Amino acid sequence: MAASLAFVESVLLFVLGVVIFVIGLGVSIGLHELGHLSFAKLFGVKVTQYMIGFGKTIFSFRRGETEYGVKALPLGGYISMIGMFPPKHPGERGRNASTGFYNQVVQDARTASADTVADGEENRTFYRLAPWKRIIVMFAGPFMNLVIAFVLLAIIVTGIGVQVYNVAEVSPCIPSSPSATSCVANAPESPAKAAGFKPGDIIKSIDGTPMAGWNASTDVFQKSAGKTLSVVVENNGRDRTLSVTPKATKRDVLDADGKTVVTHGVTQTHTVGVIGLTPGVTLQQQPITAVVPALGANIAAVANIVIDLPQRMVAVWNAAFGPQQRAQDSPVGLVGVGRFAGDIASSSAIPILGKVQTMLSLLASLNVALFVMNMIPLLPLDGGHIIGAIWEWIRSAFAKLFKRRDPGPVDMAKLMPITFVVIIVLGGMSLLLAYADIVKPVNLLG
């Protein structure tokens, strides 16, 4: 009976985690589109629709000239602005193309854009905005995701704290052999205990060099057998400077997988410096100035994934349809991220504060991903419209410099065939990731 209740509780918590993620995704998409909407209306563009999701409309209402609503599939959102593309010739309305698939696609885009513009509304079209205004309208959406990520990271960094390694235990001695697990009688005091290390100490620097994590300090100690080191530690907000001399000690040689190296039946050993500390993890609050570097590191990490995306997607395909295991750093889709949220909420190994921190980190990373992906300079992504406006701005500046006629708006409709290709590619990747997240999921909790 107890086992059944525990299972039901785990399932309910998993569902709760997924629901929290879906709500967070919806809010992120809604605020993204609100960024576009606010500046479009500010600059006088007529916006006919503001929608969260795609597919069938679940509910909607109208305020003024704009219909606001939610659709069935929470995979994105959009606003509809009139006159996204200029006509081929100034003052021209939509018309049929001549011949060829390319020309037909381009003209269909122009015609669809022209059909959204009623008589007398020509000055409220998107394409008639000055390039700098179009850049602001299109950048406002991704910028909202950046703001959301900043706020979430600020809550984590300054409120909850970030995970840092600290001293969990100070050994009273250094075992006499690699296989020994306890101190023998009259064993000399460990260097760490003699130096005055205490549980909870965070190693900040060694001989003036800042330490980025436990492995960095361990590496210094191992290479400094017999050498006295000046170590700055922090505990409860107070710094102390300790002098410690690592003791030369034999330890087993480990391979890349962490296994002991055995040659001809003999365990290989080497001499390293040891002081006698056991690591632990604690949450440490950081100043607000630490938020921007954390956000920058998150953006860089997502950008690197995007740059390597073709190679990573090949690996995802091989794992999904072959015997290969899926890498821990594999890209995941919305199904995978939703599963992460469920696993976090239902895990009994993570304390409540840890669950809150991890869930906020997940939503922050999601918004960073939305920012980075939307800034890719390809239509229909926001970055595609931005790069078109920048090119128009440069072209107009050169025309003015050389006293030539302003060439007018860039004909973005000519890029519609490429847009279809981008949509097909992104859709295919989304389907592949969804399938892989189901048959070969990445386990966030190891």
N, C-alpha and C positions, 0 to 999 in steps of 0.2 A: 504493500500500500504506500509506504513512504517513498519507494522507488518510483511508483507511478506518479505521485504528486510532484516529485522532483523533476520528472520528465516533462510533465505538463507545465510546470513553472519555467523550465528551460525553453520550451517551445514558445510560451507566451512572451518571455523576455526577448527571444529571437525576433518574433513578429513585431514587438515594440521597437526594437532597434531598427528594423526595416522601415517601419512607419515614420520614425524620427528622421531617418535618412531621406525618405520620399518628401516629407514636409520641408526639410532643409533644402533639398534640391529644388522644390517648387518655389520657395522663398528666394533662392539664389537666381533662378530664371526670371521670376517676377521683378526683382529689383534690377536685373540686367536690362530687361525691356523697359522698365520705368525710366532708366537713364536715357535710353533712346527717346522715349516718349516726351520726357520733360523738355529736352532741348529742341526737339522737333517743333513742339507747340510754342516754345519760347521764340523761335525764329520764324513762326508764322506758317509752317508747313501743315497742311491738312492731314490729320491722321484718322483713318476710318476704322481701324481695328487695333485692339491691344489684346493679345491672346497668350495664355500660358498653356503649352502643350500643342499637340497636333491631332488631326483626325476629327472625330465627331465632337461637336460642341455639347458639353454637359450642361452648362448654364451660361447665360450672358445677360447683360443689361446695357442700356445706352445712356450716356451722359453727353448731352450736346451732340456734336457730330461724330463722336467716337463710340464704338461698341467694345465693351470690356467683357472678357469671358475666360472660361477654363475649358480645355478640350481633354479628350480621353487619354491620350498618350503623353505622359510628362517627360518627353524626350527633348524638349526645347521650348521655344516661344518665338513670337514675332510681333512686330507692329506693321501695319499697312500704311505707307505714306504715298500720297498721290504723286504721279509723275516721277517715278524713280529714274527713267531713262529719257533722254532728249530725243525728239524726232530727228530723222536723218538730215532734214533741211529746216532752218528756222521757220516757225509758223506752220509747218506741215503736220497734218493729222496722220493717224495710223493708216496704212494701206497694205495691200498684198505685196509680197516679194516677187521678184522676177523668177529665176530658176535656181535650182540647187538647194540641197538640204541646209547647208550653212546659212544661205541668205534667208531661207524660210524661217529658221529658228531665230535669227537676229530680228527679222521684221515682226515675227509673232511677239517677241519681247517688247518691241517698240509699240505695237498695236495694243497689247495688254496694258502697257503703261499709259498710253494716250487715252484709253477707255476709262481710266480712273479719274480723268480731269474733265470736270463739267465746264460749260461756258462761263467765263468770268473768274475761273479759279486758276488760270495759267500762272499767276504770280505767287501761288501758294504751293507750287510743285517743289519736290526735293531737288531736282537737277538744276533749278534756277538759283539755289542758294550759292553764296560765295563759297569757294573751296574751303576756306578756314572754318566756315559754319558747318559744312558737311562733315569735315573731319571731327569737329566737336560732337555732332550728333551721333556719328558712328563709334567714336571712341568712348562716349559716355556709358555705353553698355558694358564693355569689358572693364572700364574703370570702376563701375559699381561692384563687380566681382572682386577687384583688387581691394576696394574699401572693406568689403565683407571679410576677406581673408585677413586683412590687417586687424580688424576688430577682434576676430576670433583668436588670432595669434596673440594679441595684446592681453586678452582674458587668460590665455594659457600661460604666457610668459610672466606677466606681472601678478596675476591673481592666483593661479594654481601652482605655477612653477614648472621648470623643465627638469628632466631626469639628469642627475649627475652622479658619478660614482664617488662613493665615500668609503671610509674604513668601517667594515662591519665587525671585524674581530682583530685583536692584536695577539699574536701567538706568544706564549711565555718563553718559548725557546725555538731553535732551529733543529728539526729532526736530524739525527746523525746519519741517516741514509735515505735514499729516495723512497724506499719502501716503508720507512718508519712513519707511524701515524700519531705517536705520542712522545712526550718528553721523558727521557730517562732520568733517574735520580741524579741530582747535582749537575744537571745540564746547565750550561751557561745561558744567561738571559739573551733573548733575541735582540738584535740591533734595534728593532722598532720599539720594543718595550723599554730598552735602555735609553732610547732617544726621547721617550715621552709621548709617543703616538697614543691617541685615544679613539675609541669607537665614535663614529660620526665625523671624524676629520675628513676634510676635502683637500686633496693635494693640489695646490694652485701653481707652484713653481718649484723647480730644482735648480740650484745654482743660478738663479735669475732667469731661467728659461720657462715660460708659461707651459703648463702641461694640459694638452687637449685630450682628456680621457685617461682611463686607468691603464690602458695598454702602453701609452706613451711613457708614463712614470715607471711602469714595470720594466720597460725596455732600458731605461736609464739605469735603474738599480742593477739589472742583470749585467750590464756592461761596466759596472763600477765597483767590482769586488775589491775590497781593501781600500777604497778611496772615500774620504770623508766628504759628504754632500750637505749643502745647506738647503733645507726643505721648508717652504712656507705652506702652512696648512690653515684652513679656516674651519671654525666650529662655532655654531650659534652666533654667526656674524662677527666673530673676533679672530684676527690673524695671530698665529704664533710661528716663530722660526725655530726649527729643530735641526740638530746636527746628527746625522746618521751615517754609519759606515757599513755598507752591505758586506755580509760574510760570504766568502768563497765556499760554495756548496755544490756537490755533484747532483745533477738532475738528469732524468731520462731525455734523450733526443727524440723529438716528435716530428712526424712527417706533416705534409700539408693538410691532412685530414685529422690531425691531432692524435694520431696513433703512435705508440712507442715503436721506435726503429730497432729491429732485431736483426743482427748479421751473424750467420752461421750459429744460430742458437744463443748468441750473446747480446744482451740488451745494451745498446749504445748509450753512453752518458757523456756529459760535458760539464765543465765548471762554470757556474754563473754566480752573480751576486744576489743574495737573498736577504731581506730584512724581517720577514715574518708578518705580513699583512694579508687579510682576507677581504676581498672587495664586497661592497653592497651598493644599493641604489637608493637615492633619496630625491625628493622634489625640492628644488631651490628656486625661489622667486627672483626674477631678474628686473632690472630697471627698464623703463619704457624705451630707452635708447636701444635695447637689445631686440626690439620688435622688427625694425627695418632690416637689420642683417638676417634675421630669421626668415622674413618674407623674401628677401633677395635670394637666400639659399634655396628656398622652396621653388621660386621661379626658375632658377638655374637648373634645378633637378628635373623639373617638368620639361623645360626647354631641351635638355639633353635627351630625354626620352623621345620627344617629338623628332629631334634630328635623327635619332637612330631608329625611328619607327618602322621603316621598311624592313630592316634586318630583324627587328623584334617581332614584327608580324609574321615573318617567315618561321621564326621559332615557335610562335603561338600556333601556327598551322601544323607544324610538325608534331607538336605536343598533342594537339586536339585530334589529329587523325593518324597518329603513330604511337609507338611505344615510349617515346621520350617523355621524361618528366618535365613539368612546367617550372620554369625558373621562378625563384622568389621575387625577383625584380621585374617580372613579366608585366607588360601593360594589362590593365583590366578595364572592363566596360562597366556600365551601370549595374548590370546583374552582379558582377563581382564586388563592386563597392557596396551594394546593398547587402550582399552576403557578409562582407566585413562588418558592417554595422550590426547585423544580427548576431554574429559570433561574439563581438565585443560585449553587447548587452547581455548575452546569455552565459558568458564565461564566469565560472565560479572562482577562477584563479586571479581575476582582476578586481581590486577594491573599487568601491563606488567612485571615489575621486579619480582613480585611474581610468575608469570607464568614461567619465565626463571629459577628461583630458583627451583620451584617444578619439572619442566621437567628435569633439571640436576640431582636433587635428585633421580628422578625415574630411570634415566639411570645409575646413580652410584649404586643404589640398585640392578638393573638388573645385573650389572657386578659383584657385590659382590655375588649374587646368583649363577652366572655362575662359579665363583671361588669355592664357597663352594660345590656346587653339583658335580663339576668335581673332587674334592679332596676326594670324598667318595671312599673308597678302594674296589671297585667292578668293574670288567670288564663289559662293554667296556669303562667305565669312565677312565679318566687319572689316578686317584688315584689307580685303579686296577693294571695298569702297574707299577706304582711307588712302590706299596707294594710288587709286584713280584720281582722287581729289588733289593729292600731292603733285601728281604728274600734270594735272590741269593748271595748278598754281605755278609750277615751274615753266610750263609752256607759255602761260599768259605773261609771266615776268620777262621771258626772253623776247616775246613779241613787243612788249612795251619798251624794253631796252633798245631794240633795233627799229623802233617806230613803225612796226607792222600792225596790221589789223588783228585784233584779238581773235584767236581761233575758236573761242567759245567752249562750251562744255565738252568734256571727253565722252565719246560715244561708248559707254560701258556695255551697251547692248551687244556690241561685237564680241564680247567675251562670254556670251551665254552658252555657246557650245562647250567651252572649257568648264563653265559652271556646272553643266550637266555631268561632265566627267568627274568633277570634284565630288558632286552629290553621290554619284554611283560608288566612287571609291570609299568615301566616308561611310556610306550605308553598308557597303560590303565589309568594311573593317568592324563596324558596330555589330553586324550579325555574327562575324567570326568570333569576336570577343565574347559575345553573349553565349554562343555555343561552347566555347572553351571554358568560360566561367562555370558552366553547368557540368561538363564531362570531365574537365581537368582543372578544378578550382585552385587558386592560390590560397594557401592557408596563412592568413595574416598573423595568427598566434603561434606559428611554427608547428 
